[in-house]
Each structure stands twice: as C-alpha cells, then as structure tokens.
Amino acid sequence: MKIPVIILSGFLGSGKTTLLLSLLKESKLRGLNPGVVMNELGKKDVDGYILQENTGMSVEKLLDGCVCCSRKEELPRSLAALLARRPDIIYIELTGVADPDEIAKSLLEAPLADRLKLHFTITLLDAENALDYNSRFSSDKQLVRTLRKQLTVADLIIVNKSDLVEPETLWKIEKMVYKQNSESEIVFTHYSQINLAPLLAGIAARELRSHVPQRGPGTINGTTLKRAVPGRGGSATAVQEPESGPSTSYSQVAAVTLTVPQGGNGRIRREQLELFFREWGDSLLRAKGHVQIAEHDSVQLVQYAGHRTTWEASRYPGQPYIVCIGLNLDERAVSRRWAALFS
Ligand SMILES: Nc1nc2c(ncn2[C@@H]2O[C@H](COP(=O)(O)OP(=O)(O)OP(=O)(O)O)[C@@H](O)[C@H]2O)c(=O)[nH]1
C-alpha cells in the first residue's frame, strides 16, 4: 500500500507551519502515525523545534537550502528514513521559495514511486501581501515564476491571514488566483483553520487499512476536492513554464543566521529588535528565532512575517539565534547592525 503525501507550499510566513500543526493534531486524533519532512532555507531548524514543542513529534529536517533545487538529492534519503518509521501519512513542508511541482515529480521517480503517492498539494497565501508579490520581487524572475507555479499546481489554495485585510482585498486575491488556476478550490482562513476532514478522508492507520475505502470524496468549501496530478499546469490562462526551467526556484533570496555575540550583555529590548527588523524594509522577507529579551525571564520565540512581529514564550534550551531571510539582503551590514545591538 502506497503512503499518501501532502505537500504544503506557499510563500515565507504564509501559515504553512500553522496548518501543519493542525494537521498533525488531527492526524493523532484519528489514530494515525504521521511523518514530517521540513525544509528550511536557514541553517537553524526553527519550525522543527516549534513542532517538537507543540506535538512532541520529531521530524526529518532538511536545512540550509531548498529541497526543490539546491538540496534536491537529499529528499529521497529523508523520505526513506521516514518510511522506516512506518507512517500512515507524510507531510512535506517546503520552504517559502520552493516549487511544489518539482517535489511532486520526484515522488514519481524510483525508488519512491513504489512506496508513496501524492495525495494533495496545498498552497497558502498571505492575504496581506500576496497582491504585491509580483512588483516586490520583479528583480528575481525565478522567484516570480515559482510563486506562480505554487498557485498553478495546487489542489487547494488557502488564502490565510484574512483577519488582516478588508473583504475587497480578498475579492481581488480570488480574481488573481482564478487567473492562475481556475480548477483548484480556494478557501479564506484565519490561522490556517480549515475543515481537515476532506484532506484526511480515506487515510487509515496501518492495522485498519484494508477496511477503509481509499480517499473518499470530500469537500472543504462545498465542491469536491480533486486528486493531485503532478505537472498539471493549472488553467489555460496560467503562464506556461518552459520545459527546461530554471535550475533554482529563486536567485536573490538568502538566509543569514545571527547568534548572540560573545562578551556582550546577551539581552536586548523587544523594541530594539522590532526596529532592527523594520530597518531593512522590503529586503527582509522573514525572520524567526529564539531570543532572550530584557522584558522577560523566559526565552521568546520571535517571528517577523509580512512586516509584522509576534512574540511567544518558548522553552528552547539552546543558544539564542535569529534566522533572517531576505531578498538582496546585505549580509555583512545585517551582521554588523546585529552585533551593534549588543555592544
Ligand atoms: N494575524 C495572523 N497571523 C497568522 C495567521 N496565520 C499564521 N500567522 C502568524 O504568522 C507567522 C508565520 O506563520 P507560519 O505558520 O510559521 O508561516 P510559514 O508559512 O510556516 O512560515 P515559513 O515556513 O517560515 O515561511 C506566525 O507568527 C503565525 O502565528 C493568521 O491567519 N493571521
């Protein structure tokens, strides 16, 4: 029996990990043994730690690059390691700049093709920023193409963070999405909350598998979800990709990992860090990490996405750090400014 795979794609900070947490909780409630592959552009496993802290699950991590291009050869190894743990379902959370179709295609190649099947490709959009992507990223044509691809190959498109925008913006996003993909279902969410039942319908724990029909019909919004087809180009209006596509899914996005300098005071104020994020304007796309700040005794998980900073208490036991992901970000200038915060 082939193990179903759900691919989670979507730009940086759109809500993939938030959705994955819900999917893992629902999988556990259904008695399923889920497996997770997480890919991060940075060298630190921020999301993996969040999952571990919230669900107790360990995950297969692929750090420091993108599994659809620069780290492509590592995916089969990670999936093989997961399969050894006999999962009932596998979730692959991609980096925000990955092309999900490349992953879907690699599931069709030997030796994975005999053991895995693509169940759904889900793409999340950040409602507050999605309409600006094309103009903001116009200097990185590969990235624009990849973001378009994330839409055209999706079976389900989740327009998340709808709490942060007016209904008119949601309507514009729906039109934009429809131009790229008129076949997939589209839902509008807050903290990636959707009806998960149709996504998990037909997936059963190993010992029950022969008694449960595979992939029953399900709906998220009322329409029946379609089965994932790798390589599907989306609607006729979608931009067609050339056969020999780019070798990477982005060209100017890079991650910088910042650790607390030795000999400094080790703590900064919350406001200082929020100002530091804002200082880089549109070049800083995402930041996340665990830091010790002056206002709190406990370590804080800080997340910067779509120009907004959020804070949560964390039990992270290691050395504090922050991963910054940017477009044409001046790594040396960022490191210098970071060090100056502690001097
Ligand atoms: N206001 C608001 N914030 C949200 C919503 N969904 C997620 N967030 C917050 O947005 C930030 C990013 O969410 P994640 O789920 O980590 O996004 P992601 O796509 O996994 O991010 P990367 O994998 O790092 O690119 C977190 O601070 C979330 O708590 C939402 O619907 N509304």
The ligand as an SDF file (V2000), in Angstrom:
LIG
                    3D

 32 34  0  0  0  0  0  0  0  0999 V2000
   -2.6010   37.5910   12.0610 N   0  0  0  0  0  0  0  0  0  0  0  0
   -2.4040   36.3450   11.6230 C   0  0  0  0  0  0  0  0  0  0  0  0
   -1.2070   35.7590   11.8460 N   0  0  0  0  0  0  0  0  0  0  0  0
   -1.0290   34.4840   11.4150 C   0  0  0  0  0  0  0  0  0  0  0  0
   -2.0500   33.7770   10.7330 C   0  0  0  0  0  0  0  0  0  0  0  0
   -1.5700   32.5540   10.4080 N   0  0  0  0  0  0  0  0  0  0  0  0
   -0.3040   32.4970   10.8650 C   0  0  0  0  0  0  0  0  0  0  0  0
    0.0220   33.6560   11.4860 N   0  0  0  0  0  0  0  0  0  0  0  0
    1.3190   34.0180   12.0910 C   0  0  0  0  0  0  0  0  0  0  0  0
    2.2280   34.2680   11.0110 O   0  0  0  0  0  0  0  0  0  0  0  0
    3.5520   33.8410   11.3510 C   0  0  0  0  0  0  0  0  0  0  0  0
    4.0640   32.8550   10.3050 C   0  0  0  0  0  0  0  0  0  0  0  0
    3.2530   31.6810   10.3450 O   0  0  0  0  0  0  0  0  0  0  0  0
    3.8490   30.2550    9.9430 P   0  0  0  0  0  0  0  0  0  0  0  0
    2.7590   29.2410   10.0760 O   0  0  0  0  0  0  0  0  0  0  0  0
    5.1150   30.0000   10.6750 O   0  0  0  0  0  0  0  0  0  0  0  0
    4.1850   30.5220    8.4220 O   0  0  0  0  0  0  0  0  0  0  0  0
    5.0780   29.6000    7.4600 P   0  0  0  0  0  0  0  0  0  0  0  0
    4.4950   29.6790    6.1090 O   0  0  0  0  0  0  0  0  0  0  0  0
    5.2650   28.2470    8.0350 O   0  0  0  0  0  0  0  0  0  0  0  0
    6.4680   30.3900    7.5280 O   0  0  0  0  0  0  0  0  0  0  0  0
    7.8900   29.9220    6.8890 P   0  0  0  0  0  0  0  0  0  0  0  0
    7.8700   28.4530    6.7510 O   0  0  0  0  0  0  0  0  0  0  0  0
    8.8940   30.4110    7.8490 O   0  0  0  0  0  0  0  0  0  0  0  0
    7.9920   30.5980    5.6030 O   0  0  0  0  0  0  0  0  0  0  0  0
    3.4420   33.2300   12.7510 C   0  0  0  0  0  0  0  0  0  0  0  0
    3.7920   34.2180   13.6860 O   0  0  0  0  0  0  0  0  0  0  0  0
    1.9690   32.8740   12.8590 C   0  0  0  0  0  0  0  0  0  0  0  0
    1.4930   32.8440   14.2020 O   0  0  0  0  0  0  0  0  0  0  0  0
   -3.3190   34.4480   10.5150 C   0  0  0  0  0  0  0  0  0  0  0  0
   -4.2530   33.9320    9.8950 O   0  0  0  0  0  0  0  0  0  0  0  0
   -3.4140   35.7170   10.9740 N   0  0  0  0  0  0  0  0  0  0  0  0
  1  2  1  0
  2  3  2  0
  2 32  1  0
  3  4  1  0
  4  5  2  0
  4  8  1  0
  5  6  1  0
  5 30  1  0
  6  7  2  0
  7  8  1  0
  8  9  1  0
  9 10  1  0
  9 28  1  0
 10 11  1  0
 11 12  1  0
 11 26  1  0
 12 13  1  0
 13 14  1  0
 14 15  2  0
 14 16  1  0
 14 17  1  0
 17 18  1  0
 18 19  2  0
 18 20  1  0
 18 21  1  0
 21 22  1  0
 22 23  2  0
 22 24  1  0
 22 25  1  0
 26 27  1  0
 26 28  1  0
 28 29  1  0
 30 31  2  0
 30 32  1  0
M  END
$$$$
